[in-house]
Amino acid sequence: MIKHWKLAAALAVVLVGAGLLWRWAPWQATGPGPGFVSGNGRIEATEIAVATKLAGRVQDILAAEGEFVKAGHPVARMQIDGLQAQREEAVARLQQAQLAISSSQAQVAQRESDYQAALAVVAQRESDLDTARRRLPRSEKLAREGFFSSQLLDDDRAKVHSLQAAVAAARAQAKAAQAGIGAARTQVTSAEANVRALEATLARIDVELADSELKAPRDGRVQFRVVQPGEVVGAGSRVLQLVDLTDVYMTFFLPETVAGRVALGSEVRIVLDAAPDFVIPAAVSFVASTAQFTPKTVETASERQKLMFRVRAQIDKALLERHQEQVKTGLPGVAWLRVDPAVEWPAHLAVKVGE
């Protein structure tokens, strides 16, 4: 009699254990009825690291942990004393370069004037040479006829040679003046390039000054501070961690026999352990293309189900915006997935999100 009682008790324990295992399995083949499956998961959200582009000292943190910030809102500032000094130096050098352009342009004008003066000298020397050349034949004729002395004839011949040399010298000076114009114009081009380079340097410094004020890249809540004011950080170091509460989802796992029937956009209802009276609507936004070994947090009914497919259920953005203050990440729960659109949701999984 006692043996029968012990056998009945053991059978009862086994049945209760089987029932609990069935109740808390991370996925079920039928869920609340044919056409439904479920999986365990946790609420997650997109996290954004607000980092500094440049190394330096953190001057101030402008957002507290847990505070909501809008996109573009300043959340931290870096010290900018060094950058400000670099900017002032760049401004001074830019002013010098701009003055150099004016000076170079004045040099070009001077060289052009010198060139015109040299051309005038060339014209004068050529005119004198032409006159001397026309006089020389007359002097030679008069000398042959005895009306002109040999000394005067020699003087006219020497004058022609002298003026020929003067014309050559004047032409060389004109060429030198013309080359001076080209050199002066090169200086202008160099000064203008220097101005552009310094303007680019100034623009880069202005960008770095703007980047020294760290701004939220999107709306979100400050999750935690990574550093504190006064700390020195390297380039690319995180300063704040934000979480975007309008991009919230739950990731869960399904076996291959079920995952093959899951389509993008399939309806999902999420029930959180912390709020079992509320049912949150969602939709499948991702299904892994390859299986993976079952995570330690997911239990399976048999060894054949070690390989699972990761599924993501995305919560509607508009719903999240209406309840942004209540959204919390890391909360565990169950995601119920409807794989057969023709099946109606049961009453206890009707959408209930509160006011």
TORDO-828517 format. One record per residue: residue number from 0; x, y, z of N, C-alpha, C in turn. Coordinates in steps of 0.05 Angstrom, whole numbers. Example, Ala and Ser with C-alpha at 12.3 -4.5 7.8 and 13.67 -1.06 7.14 Angstrom:
% residues 2
  seq    n_xx    n_yy    n_zz   ca_xx   ca_yy   ca_zz    c_xx    c_yy    c_zz
    0     264    -114     156     246     -90     156     264     -66     156
    1     257     -45     142     273     -21     143     258       1     157
//
This chain:
% residues 355
  seq    n_xx    n_yy    n_zz   ca_xx   ca_yy   ca_zz    c_xx    c_yy    c_zz
    0      17     -24       0       0       0       0      17      25       0
    1      38      24      18      57      47      19      71      50      -7
    2      79      28     -19      93      30     -45      76      43     -66
    3      50      36     -66      32      49     -86      29      79     -80
    4      29      86     -55      27     115     -48      52     130     -57
    5      76     118     -52     101     131     -61     102     133     -91
    6      92     113    -105      92     113    -135      74     135    -145
    7      51     138    -132      32     159    -140      43     187    -135
    8      57     190    -112      69     216    -106      91     222    -126
    9     108     203    -133     129     208    -152     118     215    -179
   10      96     201    -187      84     207    -213      73     235    -213
   11      61     244    -190      50     271    -188      72     292    -191
   12      96     287    -178     118     305    -180     128     308    -209
   13     129     285    -222     138     285    -250     119     301    -268
   14      93     297    -263      73     311    -279      74     341    -274
   15      77     349    -248      80     378    -242     105     389    -255
   16     127     375    -253     152     384    -265     149     387    -295
   17     136     367    -308     132     369    -337     115     393    -344
   18      94     398    -327      77     421    -332      92     447    -330
   19     109     449    -309     125     474    -306     144     477    -329
   20     157     455    -337     175     457    -360     161     467    -385
   21     137     456    -389     122     465    -413     114     494    -410
   22     107     503    -386      99     531    -382     121     550    -386
   23     145     544    -377     167     563    -378     187     558    -401
   24     181     540    -419     199     536    -442     201     562    -458
   25     225     569    -468     228     594    -482     214     595    -509
   26     206     573    -519     189     573    -543     169     551    -541
   27     147     553    -553     127     532    -553     117     528    -581
   28     112     504    -588     104     499    -616      77     510    -623
   29      60     512    -603      33     521    -608      26     547    -594
   30      40     554    -572      33     578    -557       5     576    -545
   31     -11     597    -546     -38     596    -536     -57     580    -554
   32     -47     571    -576     -63     556    -595     -48     552    -620
   33     -59     537    -639     -45     533    -665     -39     560    -678
   34     -15     562    -690      -7     587    -704       8     606    -686
   35      15     598    -662      30     616    -644      55     602    -633
   36      77     618    -630     101     608    -616     110     631    -598
   37     129     624    -580     139     645    -562     168     640    -555
   38     180     661    -545     208     659    -537     214     679    -515
   39     233     672    -497     241     690    -476     261     710    -487
   40     261     734    -475     280     755    -483     281     778    -464
   41     296     798    -470     297     822    -454     294     847    -472
   42     282     868    -460     279     893    -475     306     905    -479
   43     312     912    -504     337     925    -511     331     951    -527
   44     351     968    -528     348     993    -543     375    1000    -556
   45     375    1016    -577     399    1025    -590     415    1043    -572
   46     440    1037    -567     457    1053    -550     477    1069    -568
   47     482    1094    -559     499    1112    -574     521    1122    -556
   48     546    1119    -564     568    1129    -549     575    1158    -558
   49     573    1177    -540     582    1204    -547     611    1207    -540
   50     628    1210    -560     657    1209    -557     669    1235    -567
   51     693    1241    -557     708    1265    -566     726    1257    -589
   52     728    1275    -609     745    1270    -632     774    1275    -625
   53     779    1294    -607     806    1302    -601     813    1295    -572
   54     839    1291    -567     848    1286    -540     847    1313    -524
   55     842    1311    -498     842    1336    -482     829    1331    -455
   56     825    1353    -441     813    1353    -415     783    1359    -417
   57     767    1344    -403     738    1349    -402     733    1373    -384
   58     721    1393    -395     716    1417    -379     690    1415    -363
   59     669    1404    -376     643    1403    -362     625    1382    -375
   60     609    1369    -358     588    1351    -367     562    1365    -363
   61     546    1368    -384     522    1385    -384     497    1369    -380
   62     498    1343    -380     474    1326    -377     478    1306    -355
   63     457    1303    -339     458    1284    -317     449    1257    -326
   64     457    1236    -311     448    1209    -317     418    1207    -313
   65     405    1195    -333     376    1193    -333     362    1216    -346
   66     376    1237    -354     364    1260    -366     358    1255    -396
   67     335    1264    -405     328    1262    -433     340    1286    -448
   68     352    1281    -471     365    1303    -487     355    1300    -516
   69     353    1323    -529     345    1324    -557     370    1324    -575
   70     365    1315    -599     387    1315    -619     398    1343    -622
   71     425    1346    -621     438    1372    -624     442    1386    -597
   72     431    1375    -575     433    1388    -549     461    1383    -538
   73     475    1405    -529     502    1401    -518     501    1384    -493
   74     519    1365    -491     519    1347    -468     546    1348    -453
   75     567    1358    -466     593    1360    -453     610    1380    -468
   76     630    1391    -455     649    1410    -467     678    1402    -460
   77     696    1406    -479     724    1401    -475     738    1428    -471
   78     761    1427    -458     777    1452    -456     787    1460    -483
   79     786    1487    -489     793    1496    -515     814    1518    -515
   80     828    1521    -492     849    1542    -490     870    1539    -512
   81     880    1515    -515     900    1511    -536     890    1516    -564
   82     866    1507    -570     854    1512    -596     849    1541    -601
   83     841    1556    -580     835    1584    -583     861    1599    -590
   84     883    1591    -576     909    1603    -582     918    1597    -611
   85     913    1573    -620     920    1566    -648     904    1582    -667
   86     879    1587    -661     862    1603    -678     872    1632    -680
   87     879    1643    -658     889    1671    -658     915    1673    -674
   88     932    1653    -671     957    1652    -687     950    1650    -717
   89     931    1633    -724     924    1630    -752     912    1656    -763
   90     896    1670    -747     885    1695    -756     907    1715    -762
   91     927    1717    -744     949    1736    -748     965    1729    -773
   92     970    1704    -777     985    1695    -801     969    1700    -826
   93     943    1697    -825     926    1703    -848     927    1732    -855
   94     926    1749    -835     928    1778    -841     955    1785    -854
   95     977    1773    -844    1003    1777    -857    1003    1767    -886
   96     991    1745    -891     990    1734    -918     973    1752    -937
   97     952    1763    -926     935    1781    -942     951    1807    -949
   98     967    1817    -929     984    1840    -935    1005    1833    -956
   99    1015    1808    -955    1035    1800    -974    1024    1800   -1002
  100     998    1793   -1005     986    1795   -1032     986    1823   -1042
  101     979    1842   -1025     978    1870   -1034    1006    1880   -1041
  102    1027    1871   -1025    1054    1879   -1031    1063    1867   -1058
  103    1056    1841   -1062    1064    1828   -1087    1050    1841   -1111
  104    1026    1849   -1108    1012    1862   -1130    1024    1889   -1136
  105    1034    1903   -1115    1048    1929   -1120    1074    1924   -1134
  106    1087    1902   -1128    1112    1895   -1142    1107    1890   -1171
  107    1085    1876   -1177    1078    1871   -1205    1074    1898   -1220
  108    1060    1916   -1208    1055    1942   -1220    1082    1957   -1225
  109    1100    1955   -1205    1126    1968   -1208    1142    1956   -1230
  110    1142    1929   -1232    1157    1916   -1253    1145    1922   -1281
  111    1119    1924   -1283    1107    1932   -1308    1114    1960   -1316
  112    1116    1978   -1296    1125    2006   -1302    1154    2006   -1311
  113    1171    1990   -1298    1199    1989   -1306    1202    1978   -1334
  114    1184    1959   -1341    1185    1947   -1368    1178    1968   -1389
  115    1158    1984   -1384    1149    2005   -1403    1171    2026   -1406
  116    1184    2032   -1383    1206    2052   -1384    1229    2040   -1401
  117    1235    2014   -1397    1256    2002   -1413    1249    2001   -1442
  118    1224    1997   -1449    1216    1997   -1478    1220    2025   -1489
  119    1214    2046   -1473    1218    2073   -1483    1248    2079   -1488
  120    1265    2069   -1470    1294    2072   -1474    1303    2058   -1500
  121    1292    2034   -1504    1299    2019   -1528    1290    2035   -1553
  122    1266    2046   -1552    1257    2062   -1575    1274    2087   -1580
  123    1283    2100   -1558    1300    2123   -1561    1327    2115   -1572
  124    1339    2094   -1562    1365    2085   -1573    1363    2077   -1602
  125    1341    2063   -1609    1338    2055   -1637    1335    2080   -1655
  126    1321    2101   -1646    1318    2125   -1661    1345    2139   -1665
  127    1361    2140   -1643    1388    2153   -1646    1405    2137   -1665
  128    1403    2110   -1664    1419    2093   -1681    1411    2097   -1710
  129    1385    2100   -1715    1376    2104   -1743    1386    2131   -1754
  130    1386    2152   -1737    1396    2178   -1746    1426    2176   -1752
  131    1441    2163   -1735    1470    2161   -1739    1476    2145   -1764
  132    1460    2124   -1769    1464    2108   -1793    1459    2124   -1819
  133    1438    2141   -1818    1433    2158   -1841    1454    2180   -1845
  134    1466    2190   -1824    1487    2211   -1825    1513    2200   -1836
  135    1519    2174   -1829    1545    2163   -1836    1550    2163   -1866
  136    1532    2155   -1884    1538    2156   -1913    1544    2185   -1923
  137    1530    2204   -1912    1535    2232   -1920    1563    2241   -1912
  138    1570    2232   -1887    1597    2240   -1878    1618    2227   -1895
  139    1614    2202   -1903    1634    2188   -1920    1636    2202   -1947
  140    1614    2211   -1959    1614    2225   -1985    1629    2251   -1983
  141    1623    2266   -1962    1636    2292   -1958    1666    2288   -1954
  142    1674    2267   -1939    1702    2262   -1935    1716    2255   -1960
  143    1703    2239   -1978    1716    2232   -2004    1719    2257   -2021
  144    1701    2276   -2019    1702    2300   -2036    1720    2322   -2023
  145    1730    2316   -1999    1749    2334   -1986    1735    2355   -1970
  146    1709    2353   -1966    1695    2373   -1950    1691    2364   -1921
  147    1702    2341   -1913    1697    2330   -1886    1723    2317   -1877
  148    1731    2323   -1852    1756    2312   -1842    1753    2283   -1835
  149    1776    2269   -1836    1777    2241   -1828    1769    2237   -1799
  150    1777    2256   -1782    1770    2254   -1754    1740    2254   -1750
  151    1726    2272   -1764    1697    2274   -1760    1684    2248   -1771
  152    1695    2237   -1793    1684    2213   -1804    1687    2190   -1784
  153    1711    2189   -1771    1715    2168   -1751    1696    2171   -1728
  154    1691    2196   -1721    1672    2201   -1698    1644    2191   -1705
  155    1635    2196   -1730    1608    2186   -1738    1606    2156   -1738
  156    1629    2143   -1748    1629    2114   -1748    1628    2103   -1719
  157    1643    2115   -1701    1644    2106   -1674    1617    2110   -1660
  158    1604    2132   -1668    1577    2137   -1656    1557    2116   -1664
  159    1559    2107   -1689    1540    2085   -1698    1545    2060   -1682
  160    1571    2053   -1678    1577    2028   -1663    1568    2031   -1634
  161    1572    2055   -1623    1564    2060   -1595    1534    2058   -1592
  162    1519    2069   -1611    1490    2068   -1609    1480    2040   -1613
  163    1493    2024   -1629    1486    1996   -1633    1488    1981   -1606
  164    1510    1986   -1592    1513    1974   -1566    1492    1984   -1546
  165    1486    2009   -1547    1466    2020   -1529    1438    2008   -1534
  166    1432    2003   -1560    1406    1991   -1566    1405    1962   -1555
  167    1427    1948   -1558    1428    1920   -1547    1425    1920   -1517
  168    1438    1939   -1504    1436    1941   -1475    1408    1948   -1466
  169    1395    1966   -1481    1368    1974   -1474    1348    1951   -1478
  170    1353    1936   -1499    1335    1912   -1504    1339    1892   -1481
  171    1364    1887   -1472    1369    1868   -1451    1355    1878   -1425
  172    1356    1904   -1420    1343    1914   -1396    1312    1911   -1398
  173    1302    1914   -1422    1273    1910   -1426    1265    1881   -1421
  174    1282    1862   -1430    1276    1834   -1425    1278    1827   -1395
  175    1298    1839   -1382    1300    1835   -1353    1276    1846   -1338
  176    1266    1869   -1347    1243    1881   -1334    1218    1863   -1339
  177    1216    1852   -1363    1194    1834   -1370    1195    1809   -1352
  178    1219    1798   -1349    1222    1774   -1331    1215    1781   -1302
  179    1221    1806   -1294    1214    1815   -1267    1184    1815   -1263
  180    1169    1821   -1284    1139    1820   -1282    1130    1792   -1276
  181    1141    1772   -1291    1133    1744   -1286    1140    1735   -1258
  182    1164    1743   -1248    1172    1736   -1221    1153    1748   -1200
  183    1145    1774   -1205    1127    1787   -1186    1100    1774   -1186
  184    1091    1766   -1210    1065    1753   -1212    1066    1726   -1198
  185    1088    1712   -1199    1091    1686   -1185    1089    1691   -1155
  186    1101    1713   -1145    1099    1719   -1117    1070    1724   -1109
  187    1054    1737   -1127    1026    1742   -1121    1011    1715   -1118
  188    1017    1697   -1138    1004    1670   -1137    1011    1655   -1111
  189    1037    1657   -1104    1046    1643   -1080    1032    1655   -1055
  190    1030    1682   -1054    1017    1695   -1031     988    1687   -1030
  191     974    1685   -1053     946    1678   -1053     943    1649   -1044
  192     961    1631   -1052     960    1603   -1043     964    1601   -1013
  193     982    1618   -1003     987    1619    -974     962    1628    -959
  194     948    1647    -970     923    1656    -958     903    1634    -957
  195     900    1620    -980     881    1597    -980     888    1576    -960
  196     914    1570    -958     923    1550    -939     916    1558    -910
  197     921    1583    -904     915    1593    -877     885    1595    -872
  198     869    1601    -892     840    1601    -889     830    1572    -883
  199     843    1552    -897     836    1524    -892     844    1517    -863
  200     867    1526    -855     876    1520    -827     856    1532    -807
  201     848    1557    -812     829    1570    -795     802    1555    -794
  202     793    1546    -818     768    1531    -819     770    1505    -804
  203     794    1491    -806     798    1466    -791     797    1471    -761
  204     810    1493    -752     810    1499    -723     781    1505    -714
  205     766    1520    -731     738    1526    -724     722    1500    -721
  206     727    1481    -739     713    1455    -737     721    1441    -711
  207     746    1442    -704     755    1429    -679     743    1443    -655
  208     741    1470    -656     728    1485    -635     699    1477    -632
  209     685    1474    -655     657    1465    -654     655    1437    -643
  210     674    1419    -651     673    1392    -641     680    1390    -611
  211     692    1411    -600     698    1410    -572     673    1412    -554
  212     651    1420    -567     625    1419    -553     611    1394    -563
  213     609    1374    -546     597    1348    -554     567    1351    -553
  214     553    1342    -574     524    1344    -576     512    1317    -580
  215     488    1314    -571     473    1289    -574     467    1284    -604
  216     475    1261    -615     470    1256    -643     441    1250    -649
  217     425    1242    -629     397    1237    -633     383    1240    -606
  218     356    1241    -606     342    1241    -581     347    1216    -565
  219     349    1220    -539     354    1197    -522     357    1204    -493
  220     362    1184    -477     366    1188    -448     395    1181    -441
  221     407    1198    -424     434    1193    -415     434    1168    -397
  222     448    1147    -406     448    1122    -392     468    1124    -368
  223     492    1133    -375     512    1137    -354     535    1154    -364
  224     549    1166    -345     573    1181    -352     597    1162    -351
  225     615    1166    -371     639    1149    -372     662    1163    -358
  226     663    1190    -361     684    1206    -348     671    1229    -332
  227     688    1242    -317     679    1265    -301     694    1290    -309
  228     683    1314    -303     698    1339    -310     726    1339    -297
  229     745    1349    -313     773    1350    -304     790    1327    -313
  230     777    1305    -322     793    1282    -331     804    1287    -359
  231     828    1276    -364     840    1278    -390     834    1252    -405
  232     824    1255    -430     817    1232    -446     831    1233    -473
  233     834    1210    -485     846    1208    -511     826    1212    -533
  234     837    1215    -557     820    1219    -580     802    1194    -584
  235     776    1199    -588     757    1177    -592     746    1165    -567
  236     754    1177    -544     744    1166    -518     715    1172    -514
  237     700    1153    -502     672    1158    -495     670    1177    -471
  238     651    1194    -472     646    1213    -450     619    1207    -437
  239     599    1201    -454     572    1195    -445     561    1171    -461
  240     543    1157    -449     529    1135    -463     499    1142    -464
  241     488    1144    -488     460    1150    -491     445    1125    -500
  242     419    1124    -494     402    1103    -504     378    1115    -518
  243     373    1106    -542     351    1117    -558     326    1101    -551
  244     308    1113    -536     284    1099    -527     261    1099    -548
  245     267    1108    -572     248    1105    -594     256    1083    -613
  246     278    1069    -606     287    1046    -622     291    1023    -602
  247     269    1011    -594     268     991    -573     258     964    -585
  248     269     942    -577     262     916    -588     268     894    -567
  249     258     871    -573     264     847    -557     276     826    -576
  250     298     814    -568     310     792    -583     304     766    -569
  251     295     747    -585     290     720    -574     298     699    -595
  252     297     674    -587     307     653    -604     286     632    -609
  253     285     622    -634     266     601    -642     281     578    -656
  254     272     554    -653     284     531    -667     279     533    -697
  255     295     518    -712     293     519    -741     266     510    -752
  256     253     492    -737     227     482    -746     206     504    -745
  257     210     524    -728     191     547    -726     201     571    -741
  258     227     576    -740     238     600    -753     233     601    -783
  259     231     577    -795     226     577    -824     199     587    -831
  260     180     589    -812     153     600    -818     150     629    -810
  261     172     641    -800     170     669    -790     177     688    -813
  262     159     707    -819     163     727    -840     167     754    -827
  263     182     771    -841     186     798    -831     159     812    -831
  264     154     827    -809     129     841    -806     108     825    -791
  265     115     800    -784      95     784    -769      89     797    -742
  266      64     795    -734      56     807    -709      67     793    -685
  267      75     809    -665      86     799    -640      73     813    -617
  268      68     799    -595      58     812    -571      78     805    -549
  269      87     826    -535     107     824    -514      94     827    -487
  270      99     809    -469      90     810    -441     114     810    -423
  271     118     832    -407     140     834    -390     135     822    -363
  272     155     810    -351     152     799    -324     145     820    -304
  273     155     844    -307     150     866    -288     122     878    -291
  274     109     874    -314      83     885    -319      66     865    -334
  275      58     843    -321      44     821    -336      16     829    -345
  276       5     851    -334     -21     860    -342     -22     875    -368
  277       1     882    -378       3     898    -403      13     880    -426
  278       2     884    -449      11     869    -473      20     890    -494
  279      45     889    -502      57     909    -519      58     898    -548
  280      47     912    -567      49     903    -595      76     908    -607
  281      85     891    -624     110     893    -638     108     878    -665
  282     130     880    -680     130     866    -706     158     855    -711
  283     160     833    -725     186     821    -731     201     839    -750
  284     225     849    -742     241     866    -760     267     852    -769
  285     272     828    -758     297     815    -765     295     785    -758
  286     304     768    -777     306     740    -772     334     731    -783
  287     350     719    -766     377     711    -773     376     692    -797
  288     395     695    -815     396     677    -838     410     651    -832
  289     425     651    -811     439     626    -802     434     620    -773
  290     434     595    -767     429     587    -739     454     590    -722
  291     450     591    -696     472     593    -678     467     574    -654
  292     488     568    -639     484     551    -616     466     565    -596
  293     449     550    -582     430     562    -564     445     577    -541
  294     438     603    -537     451     617    -514     445     603    -488
  295     462     608    -468     459     595    -442     432     603    -429
  296     422     627    -436     398     637    -423     373     624    -435
  297     376     608    -456     353     596    -469     354     566    -465
  298     333     554    -454     332     526    -450     317     512    -472
  299     325     488    -479     311     474    -501     301     447    -490
  300     281     437    -504     269     412    -495     285     387    -502
  301     302     390    -522     318     366    -529     344     376    -542
  302     363     357    -544     389     363    -556     387     371    -585
  303     366     362    -599     363     369    -627     358     398    -631
  304     351     413    -610     344     441    -613     367     459    -603
  305     391     449    -603     413     466    -595     417     490    -614
  306     413     486    -640     416     508    -659     390     523    -661
  307     392     550    -656     368     567    -656     373     590    -675
  308     351     603    -683     352     627    -700     344     651    -683
  309     360     672    -686     355     697    -671     333     713    -686
  310     314     723    -671     291     738    -681     289     764    -665
  311     284     786    -679     281     812    -666     253     822    -670
  312     240     830    -648     213     842    -649     215     871    -643
  313     209     888    -662     212     917    -659     186     929    -649
  314     188     946    -629     164     960    -618     160     985    -634
  315     135     992    -639     128    1015    -655     139    1041    -644
  316     151    1057    -661     164    1082    -652     144    1102    -640
  317     121    1105    -653     101    1123    -643      91    1115    -615
  318      88    1089    -610      80    1080    -583     101    1086    -563
  319     126    1083    -570     148    1088    -552     150    1118    -545
  320     145    1135    -565     146    1164    -560     124    1172    -541
  321     101    1159    -542      79    1167    -523      85    1157    -495
  322     102    1137    -492     107    1126    -465     137    1126    -459
  323     150    1147    -468     179    1148    -466     189    1148    -437
  324     174    1160    -420     182    1162    -391     181    1134    -378
  325     164    1116    -388     161    1090    -376     179    1068    -388
  326     192    1075    -410     208    1054    -424     233    1048    -408
  327     238    1023    -402     262    1014    -388     274     991    -404
  328     300     991    -405     314     969    -419     323     948    -399
  329     328     924    -410     338     902    -393     316     886    -379
  330     290     894    -383     269     879    -370     264     853    -384
  331     262     831    -370     256     805    -383     227     801    -389
  332     220     784    -407     193     779    -414     191     757    -435
  333     166     754    -446     161     734    -466     149     748    -491
  334     160     740    -514     150     750    -539     133     728    -552
  335     107     734    -556      89     715    -570      87     723    -599
  336      92     703    -616      93     708    -645      71     693    -659
  337      56     708    -676      35     695    -692      46     688    -719
  338      49     662    -724      60     652    -750      38     647    -770
  339      13     647    -761     -10     642    -779     -28     667    -778
  340     -27     685    -798     -43     710    -797     -73     705    -796
  341     -82     681    -803    -110     675    -803    -121     670    -775
  342    -103     665    -757    -112     659    -729    -115     684    -713
  343    -136     687    -699    -141     710    -682    -125     709    -656
  344    -117     732    -646    -103     733    -621    -123     726    -598
  345    -114     711    -579    -131     705    -556    -136     730    -539
  346    -157     729    -522    -164     753    -507    -142     761    -488
  347    -127     742    -475    -107     750    -456     -82     761    -469
  348     -81     761    -496     -58     774    -511     -68     797    -528
  349     -92     807    -521    -101     832    -534     -84     855    -525
  350     -79     874    -542     -61     897    -537     -72     912    -513
  351     -54     916    -493     -61     933    -469     -35     947    -461
  352     -33     972    -468      -9     988    -463     -12    1010    -443
  353     -36    1014    -432     -41    1035    -412     -43    1062    -425
  354     -48    1081    -409     -51    1109    -418     -26    1125    -413
//
